[in-house]
Amino acid sequence: MVRSARTLFKYLPAINSDQRRSREELDSLQWQRFQRLLHHATRNSPFYRKKFAAAGISPHDIRCREDLRHLPITKREDLRNARELVVDGADPDKMHRSFSSGSTGQSVETFFDPEAWIIGKTLLKARARFACGVRPWHRIALFQATGFRNSPVRRLIKRQISFSALDPIEKILPRLRSYKPHVLYGFPGHFRMLAEKGGDFLRPTMVITSGEMLNSETRRIIQEAFRAPVYDVYGSTEVKEIAWECPRGEGYHLNSDWLLLETGDRLTSGDDADRVLLVTSLYNYGMPMIRYQIGDTGRMLEKSCSCGRSLPLMAPGFGRSVEYFVLPDGSLISPYTLINPLEELQGIAQFQLIQDDRTCVVVCVVPVDSYDDSLKEMILNTITPLLPGLRLAVVPVDKIPPESNGKYRIVRSRLVTHSDEAG
């Protein structure tokens, strides 16, 4: 407890002020922290000593950002034996840990030293939440799949209560109405269902979404039902929060003072196409992760936010890179290409697109009322021209269940293999 408090007071002033530094100062701070972490990993991490030696690379070879491409990429497969990435002298059993959702079929764990845990789990979150208007006296309803700890301390000091995203909405609503939260925090797909069934009874000040894709239609439904703004957060279990929306809604502020994000190869054509993302956490010295291929896509935005923060803006891709569609010739189709037109169709309450091979895409549909040939024909006429060479099947279903982690996936594709090179 004393150590945690010390870490909070050590970094809290800078966490607040760094977002207002000039872009040049931020870039300099980021590079200094990267260099420090790189040298630390080389000295103290057997995993990176071996990896860098195999690549014939020394930290002294990395003099500028253009040199980053010479460093090997850390892949999700490397985290299957995560204890091997923990630095010499650290005991994984005494460190904080996080388990990934395993949505790609590769469940992994990540270890954090005490300072890293405070920075990633508390300080960076606090900065983003405060920017969106969350205040210490606000009651927060946190929706998650596992790890519930509704202790008196959590309820009275943090002002948080956890709800299971796996429970039926009907079971959650009475308790949620009684709690009267100022803030709803959780998966957008879950809040869309909550909005449709209980929006008239809840009036939060804001809704904060994270953990899965937030499309424009889901955002609209949540905002209109709760009459509250929606702020999305982009992050991962392995490196915690990466970027977040402020009330201006002009992009996602990248936590560039504590993370280094690289954009690699394009997955589709066009200057504004999403790219493969590589991320380096600049604060987890207990288990360094350098150029981690996070499995997501996105792009950097050239503009600055009118809110005045100098944290650069990015736009996360609509889904994980494995959730792009693959045509028979190997070319990739963005999920946006199909999802936006489907959202405009009448008669569809919910849908999910599934591709397991290069011959067929299955559209699972929950109809608003009843399913008939006219609805099927409308769906096929809408998306057939967008997926040339693929056979399409429309399957009516009563409901689309969440994954085992409580998340709803609009797109499920297991086919994309993206490049290991980043520019």
C-alpha positions in Angstrom: 0.0 0.0 0.0 2.8 2.4 0.9 4.7 1.6 -2.2 1.6 2.1 -4.4 1.0 5.5 -2.8 4.6 6.4 -3.4 4.3 5.5 -7.1 1.1 7.5 -7.4 2.6 10.7 -6.0 5.8 10.1 -8.0 4.1 10.0 -11.4 0.7 11.8 -11.0 1.9 15.4 -11.6 3.8 14.4 -14.8 0.9 12.2 -16.0 -1.3 15.3 -15.9 1.2 17.8 -17.3 2.9 15.7 -20.0 -0.2 15.6 -22.1 0.2 19.4 -22.5 3.8 19.4 -23.5 4.9 20.4 -27.0 4.9 17.6 -29.5 8.7 17.9 -29.7 9.1 17.5 -26.0 6.8 14.5 -26.0 8.7 12.9 -28.8 12.0 13.5 -26.9 10.6 12.1 -23.7 9.2 9.0 -25.5 12.6 8.3 -27.2 14.5 8.7 -23.9 12.2 6.2 -22.2 12.5 3.8 -25.2 16.3 3.9 -25.1 16.3 3.3 -21.4 14.0 0.3 -21.7 15.9 -1.1 -24.6 19.2 -1.1 -22.7 17.4 -2.5 -19.6 15.9 -5.4 -21.7 19.3 -6.2 -23.2 21.0 -6.4 -19.8 18.3 -8.1 -17.8 16.0 -10.1 -20.1 17.3 -13.5 -21.3 14.6 -13.5 -23.9 15.7 -10.2 -25.5 19.4 -10.9 -25.1 18.9 -14.1 -27.2 16.6 -12.4 -29.6 18.8 -9.4 -30.2 21.9 -11.6 -30.5 20.2 -13.8 -33.1 19.4 -10.6 -35.1 22.9 -9.3 -34.7 21.6 -6.1 -33.1 22.9 -4.1 -30.2 21.0 -1.2 -28.4 23.8 1.1 -29.7 22.7 0.3 -33.2 19.3 2.0 -32.6 20.1 5.7 -32.9 16.9 7.0 -34.4 13.3 6.0 -35.1 14.2 4.8 -38.6 16.4 2.1 -36.9 13.5 0.5 -35.1 12.8 -1.7 -38.1 16.1 -3.5 -37.4 14.8 -4.8 -34.1 13.0 -8.1 -34.1 9.2 -8.2 -33.6 7.7 -9.8 -30.5 4.8 -12.0 -31.4 1.8 -13.3 -29.5 3.4 -16.8 -29.8 6.3 -15.5 -27.7 3.9 -14.9 -24.8 2.7 -18.5 -24.6 5.7 -19.0 -22.2 5.4 -15.5 -20.7 7.6 -16.3 -17.8 10.6 -16.5 -20.2 10.1 -12.8 -20.8 10.3 -11.8 -17.1 13.7 -10.2 -16.3 16.4 -11.7 -14.2 15.8 -11.5 -10.5 12.0 -11.0 -10.7 9.7 -13.6 -9.4 6.6 -14.0 -11.7 4.6 -15.5 -8.8 5.0 -12.2 -6.9 4.2 -9.9 -9.8 0.8 -8.6 -11.0 -0.6 -10.5 -13.9 -3.2 -10.2 -16.6 -4.7 -12.9 -18.8 -5.8 -12.2 -22.3 -9.3 -13.0 -23.5 -8.1 -15.6 -25.9 -10.4 -14.3 -28.6 -7.9 -15.4 -31.3 -7.5 -18.9 -29.7 -4.2 -18.0 -28.2 -4.7 -17.2 -24.5 -1.6 -15.7 -22.9 -0.6 -14.0 -19.6 1.4 -10.9 -19.0 3.4 -10.0 -15.9 3.8 -6.4 -14.5 6.2 -5.0 -11.9 4.5 -2.9 -9.1 5.2 0.5 -10.7 4.1 -0.6 -14.1 0.8 -1.9 -12.6 0.1 1.5 -11.0 1.0 3.4 -14.2 -1.0 1.2 -16.6 -4.0 0.3 -14.4 -4.5 3.5 -12.4 -2.7 6.6 -13.6 -3.2 6.4 -17.4 -6.8 5.3 -16.9 -7.3 8.2 -14.5 -5.9 10.8 -17.0 -8.3 9.6 -19.7 -11.3 9.4 -17.4 -10.7 12.8 -15.9 -10.5 14.3 -19.4 -13.9 12.8 -20.2 -15.5 14.3 -17.1 -15.3 11.5 -14.6 -14.9 12.8 -11.0 -14.0 11.0 -7.7 -17.6 11.2 -6.5 -19.1 9.5 -9.5 -20.5 6.0 -9.2 -19.1 3.7 -11.8 -20.8 0.5 -13.0 -18.0 -1.7 -14.4 -19.1 -4.6 -16.7 -16.6 -7.4 -17.1 -16.5 -11.2 -17.5 -14.2 -12.2 -14.7 -12.4 -10.9 -11.7 -15.2 -9.4 -9.6 -14.1 -7.8 -6.3 -17.0 -5.8 -4.9 -15.3 -5.1 -1.7 -16.3 -2.2 0.6 -13.1 -0.4 -0.2 -13.8 -0.7 -4.0 -17.4 0.5 -3.5 -16.7 3.3 -1.0 -13.3 4.7 -2.1 -13.2 3.8 -5.8 -17.0 4.3 -6.2 -17.1 1.2 -8.4 -19.3 -1.9 -8.5 -18.7 -4.7 -11.0 -21.4 -6.5 -12.9 -21.1 -9.7 -14.9 -21.3 -9.2 -18.6 -22.3 -12.8 -18.8 -25.4 -12.4 -16.8 -28.8 -11.9 -18.6 -29.8 -8.2 -18.9 -33.0 -8.9 -16.9 -30.9 -10.1 -13.9 -28.7 -7.0 -14.0 -31.3 -4.3 -14.5 -32.8 -4.2 -10.9 -29.5 -3.9 -9.2 -28.2 -1.4 -11.8 -31.3 0.8 -11.4 -30.8 0.8 -7.6 -27.1 1.8 -7.9 -27.9 4.7 -10.3 -24.4 4.9 -11.8 -23.0 8.1 -13.3 -20.7 6.1 -15.5 -21.2 2.9 -17.4 -18.0 1.2 -18.4 -17.7 -2.0 -20.4 -18.2 -3.7 -23.8 -20.2 -1.8 -26.4 -22.1 -4.8 -27.6 -23.3 -5.4 -24.1 -24.4 -1.8 -23.7 -26.3 -1.9 -26.9 -28.4 -4.8 -25.5 -28.7 -2.9 -22.2 -29.8 0.2 -24.1 -32.5 -1.7 -26.0 -33.9 -3.3 -22.9 -33.3 -0.8 -20.1 -32.4 2.5 -21.7 -35.5 4.2 -20.4 -34.6 3.5 -16.8 -30.9 4.6 -16.7 -29.5 8.1 -17.1 -25.7 7.9 -16.7 -23.6 11.0 -17.2 -21.5 9.1 -19.8 -20.8 5.7 -21.2 -17.2 4.5 -21.6 -16.7 1.5 -24.0 -13.7 -0.7 -24.4 -12.8 -4.3 -25.2 -14.4 -4.8 -28.6 -15.3 -3.0 -31.8 -17.5 0.1 -31.5 -19.3 0.8 -34.8 -21.2 3.9 -35.6 -24.6 2.3 -35.3 -23.9 0.8 -31.9 -22.6 4.2 -30.7 -25.8 5.9 -31.9 -28.1 3.4 -30.2 -26.3 3.7 -26.9 -26.1 7.5 -27.0 -29.8 7.9 -27.9 -31.0 5.4 -25.4 -29.1 6.7 -22.4 -29.0 10.3 -23.6 -25.3 10.4 -22.7 -22.1 10.7 -24.7 -20.0 7.6 -25.5 -16.3 7.7 -25.2 -14.3 4.7 -26.5 -11.0 3.4 -25.2 -8.5 1.3 -27.2 -6.2 -1.0 -25.4 -5.1 -4.5 -24.8 -4.6 -6.9 -21.9 -0.9 -7.1 -22.6 -0.1 -3.3 -22.6 -3.2 -1.8 -21.0 -4.7 1.4 -22.4 -3.2 2.6 -25.6 -5.4 5.4 -26.7 -8.7 7.1 -25.8 -11.4 9.5 -27.0 -11.8 12.9 -25.3 -15.1 14.8 -25.5 -14.1 16.5 -28.8 -14.3 13.2 -30.6 -11.7 14.0 -33.2 -9.6 10.8 -32.8 -8.1 8.7 -30.1 -5.3 10.3 -27.9 -2.3 8.0 -27.9 -0.5 7.6 -24.6 2.7 8.4 -26.4 4.5 9.5 -23.2 4.4 5.8 -21.9 3.9 3.8 -25.2 5.7 3.7 -28.5 3.3 2.8 -31.4 4.5 1.9 -34.9 2.4 1.4 -37.9 3.5 -1.3 -40.4 2.2 -2.7 -43.6 -1.1 -1.7 -45.1 -3.8 -4.5 -45.0 -5.8 -2.8 -47.8 -5.1 -0.2 -50.5 -5.3 3.5 -50.0 -3.4 6.2 -48.2 -5.8 6.1 -45.2 -5.8 2.3 -45.0 -5.4 0.5 -41.7 -1.9 -0.8 -40.9 -0.6 -3.5 -38.7 0.3 -2.1 -35.2 3.4 -2.7 -33.1 3.5 -1.4 -29.6 6.2 -1.0 -27.0 5.3 -0.4 -23.4 7.8 2.1 -21.9 7.0 1.4 -18.3 6.9 -2.4 -17.7 10.5 -3.1 -16.7 9.5 -6.4 -15.1 8.5 -7.9 -18.4 9.6 -5.8 -21.3 7.6 -6.0 -24.5 9.4 -4.4 -27.4 7.7 -4.1 -30.8 4.9 -6.3 -29.8 2.7 -7.3 -32.7 -0.6 -6.7 -30.9 -2.8 -8.3 -33.6 -4.7 -5.1 -34.2 -4.8 -2.6 -37.0 -5.1 1.2 -37.1 -3.5 4.4 -38.5 -2.0 7.6 -37.2 -3.9 10.9 -37.8 -1.9 13.9 -39.0 -4.2 16.5 -37.3 -4.0 17.7 -33.7 -7.0 17.7 -31.4 -8.8 21.0 -30.7 -8.9 20.1 -27.0 -5.3 21.4 -26.8 -3.6 18.1 -25.7 -0.5 17.4 -27.6 -0.9 13.6 -27.4 -1.0 12.4 -31.0 -4.2 11.2 -32.5 -4.8 7.7 -34.0 -7.7 5.8 -35.3 -7.9 2.1 -34.3 -8.9 -0.3 -37.0 -12.4 -1.6 -37.0 -11.3 -5.0 -35.8 -8.3 -7.1 -35.1 -6.2 -7.8 -38.2 -7.5 -11.4 -38.2 -11.0 -10.0 -38.7 -10.5 -8.8 -42.3 -12.2 -10.8 -45.0 -10.0 -12.7 -47.5 -11.1 -13.0 -51.1 -10.1 -16.1 -53.2 -7.2 -14.2 -54.8 -5.8 -13.3 -51.3 -6.8 -9.6 -51.3 -8.3 -8.2 -48.1 -11.6 -6.5 -47.5 -12.1 -4.2 -44.5 -15.0 -5.1 -42.1 -16.3 -1.6 -42.7 -17.1 -2.5 -46.3 -19.8 -4.9 -45.2 -20.9 -3.7 -41.8 -21.9 -0.2 -42.7 -24.3 -1.3 -45.5 -25.8 -4.0 -43.4 -26.5 -1.5 -40.6 -28.6 0.5 -43.0 -30.9 -2.4 -43.8 -34.3 -2.6 -42.1 -35.5 -5.7 -40.3 -32.1 -6.8 -38.8 -31.8 -6.6 -35.0 -28.3 -8.1 -34.8 -25.9 -9.8 -37.2 -22.5 -11.6 -37.2 -20.3 -12.3 -40.2 -18.2 -15.5 -40.2 -15.4 -16.6 -42.5 -13.5 -19.8 -41.9 -12.2 -20.4 -45.4 -11.7 -18.6 -48.7 -14.8 -19.9 -50.3 -17.7 -18.8 -48.1 -18.9 -16.1 -45.7 -21.8 -16.9 -43.4 -24.2 -14.1 -42.2 -25.9 -14.9 -39.0 -29.0 -12.7 -38.6 -31.4 -12.0 -35.7 -34.5 -10.6 -37.4 -36.5 -7.8 -35.8 -39.7 -9.6 -36.4 -39.7 -12.7 -38.6 -37.3 -14.0 -41.2 -38.4 -14.4 -44.7 -37.0 -14.7 -48.3 -37.3 -10.9 -48.8 -35.0 -10.2 -45.9 -32.5 -12.8 -47.2 -32.6 -11.4 -50.7 -32.1 -7.9 -49.4 -29.0 -9.0 -47.4 -27.5 -11.0 -50.4 -28.1 -8.1 -52.8 -26.3 -5.8 -50.4 -23.2 -7.7 -49.8 -22.7 -10.1 -52.7 -21.1 -7.3 -54.9 -18.7 -6.5 -52.1 -17.3 -10.0 -51.8 -16.5 -11.1 -55.4 -15.8 -14.8 -55.7 -17.2 -15.8 -52.3 -20.3 -17.9 -51.7 -22.7 -16.3 -49.2 -25.0 -18.0 -46.8 -27.6 -16.2 -44.7 -28.6 -18.1 -41.5 -31.4 -16.8 -39.3 -30.8 -17.3 -35.5 -32.7 -16.5 -32.4 -29.7 -14.8 -30.8 -26.0 -14.2 -31.2 -24.3 -15.2 -27.9 -21.2 -13.4 -26.5 -17.8 -15.1 -26.5 -16.7 -16.8 -23.3 -15.2 -13.5 -22.2 -18.5 -11.6 -22.5 -17.6 -9.8 -25.7 -19.7 -9.7 -28.8 -17.9 -10.1 -32.1 -19.5 -8.7 -35.2 -16.8 -10.3 -37.4 -15.1 -13.6 -37.0 -12.4 -14.5 -39.5 -9.4 -16.7 -38.9 -7.7 -16.3 -42.2 -5.5 -13.2 -42.3 -1.7 -13.6 -41.9 -0.2 -10.1 -41.9 3.4 -9.1 -42.6 6.0 -9.3 -39.9 7.7 -6.1 -41.2 6.9 -2.7 -40.0 8.0 0.6 -41.5 
